[in-house]
Amino acid sequence: MKVTVNKETCIGCGSCVAICPAIFELKEGKSVVKKQPSSEKEESCVKDAVEACPVDAIKIS
């Protein structure tokens, strides 16, 4: 699983950080991926963050 955040789409609401702080952080008002998920638990929280993102800025490939 590879996670990316579209910085142009991101509105910096912080829901991904609240749900999955091990993977996401806010920098300059936008979400960034600070590390790729490396466990099932991290992959699960990334999927929850994708569902919670109000502007669909988080993508999994």
ABEGO torsion letter per residue (X at the ends): XBBBBBAAABAGAGAAAAABAAABBBBGGBBBBABBBABAAAAAAAAAAAAABAAGABBBX
